[in-house]
Amino acid sequence: MDNKKFVAVLRRTGEKKEVSLDVAVETVKQLLEEQDAALREKALEFHKSRVKTCLTMEEAVETLTTVAGFARVPFFTDGPEGKEGDKIIHAQTGGEVRGFVVGEEPPKDLKCIATGKPATVWAYVAKSY
């Protein structure tokens, strides 16, 4: 404190940074933003490693029986009319539709793996344990 400085230690790397009290607020904000960006990137990479795009029911069955994670499949709709497809997927894969990503649309030529209707969304399918 006599030198009007402190040491910030970054948890994720263990790196130590000497920071002047004059710029403490700005420096800590920057360090927190960098930490947040690094955590988001790590989470995104983890997510990507656990999702496999499957264009057929057979691929979805294989993915859900051999890989821990999600099968991303072309699906008819995320509305109430999608319940039929969800039941078919559950019966054939043992998994259930767990969610959708807003704005993520499959190519227009893909069909729902459950109903054969034109796919309007990507569904994320997983088993519950």
C-alpha positions in Angstrom: 0.0 0.0 0.0 3.0 2.3 0.6 3.8 2.1 -3.1 0.1 2.6 -4.1 0.0 -0.8 -5.8 -1.5 -4.2 -5.4 -1.0 -7.6 -7.0 -3.9 -9.2 -8.9 -3.6 -13.0 -9.2 -5.6 -14.5 -12.1 -7.3 -17.7 -11.0 -7.4 -19.5 -14.3 -3.7 -19.0 -15.1 -2.0 -18.2 -11.8 -0.4 -15.2 -13.5 0.3 -12.2 -11.1 0.0 -8.6 -12.3 1.1 -5.6 -10.3 -1.5 -2.9 -10.6 -1.3 0.8 -9.6 -4.2 2.0 -7.5 -4.6 4.9 -9.9 -5.9 2.5 -12.6 -7.2 -0.2 -10.4 -10.9 0.0 -11.5 -10.1 0.0 -15.2 -7.5 -2.8 -14.9 -9.8 -5.0 -12.8 -12.7 -4.5 -15.3 -10.4 -5.5 -18.2 -9.1 -8.5 -16.3 -12.7 -9.6 -15.5 -13.8 -9.2 -19.2 -10.8 -11.3 -20.3 -11.7 -13.9 -17.7 -15.3 -13.9 -18.9 -14.3 -14.3 -22.5 -12.0 -17.2 -21.7 -14.7 -19.0 -19.7 -17.2 -18.5 -22.5 -14.7 -19.8 -25.1 -14.0 -22.9 -22.9 -17.7 -23.6 -22.4 -18.4 -23.2 -26.2 -15.6 -25.7 -27.0 -16.9 -28.1 -24.4 -20.4 -27.8 -25.9 -19.2 -28.3 -29.5 -17.3 -31.4 -28.4 -20.5 -32.9 -27.0 -22.8 -32.3 -30.0 -22.9 -34.4 -33.2 -25.0 -33.4 -36.1 -27.1 -36.4 -37.3 -29.1 -36.3 -40.5 -30.8 -39.7 -40.1 -32.4 -41.6 -37.3 -29.7 -44.3 -37.6 -27.0 -41.7 -36.9 -29.0 -40.4 -34.0 -29.4 -43.8 -32.5 -25.6 -44.5 -32.9 -24.7 -41.2 -31.4 -26.9 -41.5 -28.4 -25.7 -45.0 -27.6 -22.0 -44.4 -28.1 -21.3 -40.8 -27.3 -22.1 -38.8 -24.1 -23.8 -35.7 -25.3 -26.4 -34.5 -27.8 -27.5 -35.4 -31.3 -28.4 -32.3 -33.3 -31.1 -33.4 -35.7 -33.3 -31.7 -38.4 -36.8 -31.5 -36.8 -40.2 -30.6 -38.1 -41.1 -27.8 -35.6 -40.5 -26.5 -32.1 -44.3 -25.9 -31.8 -47.0 -28.2 -30.3 -47.1 -30.0 -33.6 -43.6 -31.4 -32.9 -44.9 -33.7 -30.1 -45.4 -36.4 -32.7 -41.8 -36.3 -33.8 -40.6 -36.2 -30.2 -42.5 -39.4 -29.4 -41.0 -41.1 -32.5 -37.5 -40.0 -31.6 -37.9 -41.2 -28.0 -39.2 -44.6 -29.1 -36.3 -45.2 -31.5 -33.4 -43.6 -29.7 -34.3 -43.6 -26.0 -33.6 -39.9 -26.1 -35.8 -36.8 -26.0 -35.8 -33.4 -27.6 -34.1 -31.2 -25.0 -34.2 -27.9 -26.8 -33.7 -25.7 -29.9 -31.4 -22.8 -30.6 -33.3 -19.7 -31.7 -32.5 -18.6 -35.2 -30.6 -21.9 -36.1 -32.3 -23.2 -39.2 -31.4 -26.3 -41.2 -31.1 -26.1 -45.0 -34.4 -26.0 -46.8 -33.9 -29.5 -48.4 -33.6 -31.4 -45.1 -36.5 -33.5 -43.7 -37.4 -34.2 -40.1 -35.7 -37.5 -39.1 -38.8 -38.6 -37.3 -41.8 -37.5 -39.5 -40.2 -36.9 -42.9 -41.9 -33.4 -43.0 -39.8 -30.4 -44.0 -37.4 -29.6 -41.2 -37.7 -26.0 -39.8 -35.4 -26.3 -36.8 -32.5 -28.2 -35.4 -33.5 -30.2 -32.3 -31.0 -31.2 -29.7 -31.7 -34.7 -28.5 -30.2 -36.4 -25.5 -30.9 -39.2 -23.0 -31.7 -38.5 -19.4 -30.0 -40.5 -16.7 
